[in-house]
């Protein structure tokens, strides 16, 4: 069973960014896993799930290259936006 984890997120040109305050925790206390289009954060013996609720946009993010950083009890998780290149179609 997953517990609820409270976090802030924002969306910018680079992607989807989550910030989670984990006072007193170090990066050794935290494990992060990907499950389909969700992020699972495991802190010691508890599991938390983070999802981006607007599934219409989930295909816009690259869940294969998620990055995480921990500094002074603040965990930052970044899910990059998929950069789609335009390809010109030749007219016959």
N, C-alpha and C positions, 0 to 999 in steps of 0.2 A: 504494500500500500504506500502511495506517495503522500507526502505532507506538502502543505502549501508554503512556498517561499515568497517573501515579499521583495519586490525589486522595482527599479525604475528602468524604463527603456526609452530610447529615442531613435528616430530614423533620420539618416542623412544621406548624402550622395555616395558614401562609402558602403553603407549597409545598415544593419540593425544592431544597436548597441544596448547591452544590458549592464546595469550597475547594481551590485548586490553588496550591502554592508554586512560583513561578517567579523565583528569586533572580537579580538582575541584569537582569531584563527590564522593559520599560516597556509601557504600553498600546499604544504605536505598534508594538511587536514582535509583538503578538498580534492575530489575527483570529478571529472566532467566527462559525460558520455553523450553520444548522439543516438537517438532512437527515431528513425524515419525523419520527420520534420519537427522534432522537439529536442530540447537539450535537457539532460538529466544531470543534476548536481548532487553528488553524494558527499555529505559532511559527516565524518565519523560513522555512526551507526544509522543515520537517517538519510532517506532519499527524498529529493525534491524534484519536481518536474517544471520546466519552464517552456511555455509554448507561446507562439505568436498567434493570437486569436483570429486574426483576419486571414483565413486560409486561402483566400483568393490571391493573395500576394506571396504565399509561401514559395511558389515556383520561381519567384524573383530573387531568391537568396540561395547562396552556395553553401549548403550544409556540410559539404565535404572539406571545406577549408576554414572551419570555425577557429577563432583565436581566443585565447584567454590570458588574462594578466591579473596578478594579485599584488597589491601594494598597500601596506598599512591597513589591512583589514577590509579593503575594498576590492571585490572581484569584478573585473570588467570582461564581458564576453562579447565578441564581435562576430557577427555573421555577415560576411561580405555580400554585396549585391552582385548578381550575375551581370557582367557587362556584355550586352548583346551588340554585336556589330551589324551595321546595316550592310546588306549586300545588294548592289544594284542589279536589277534584272534587265537583261538586254531585250529590247523590243524587236521583234522580227518584222 
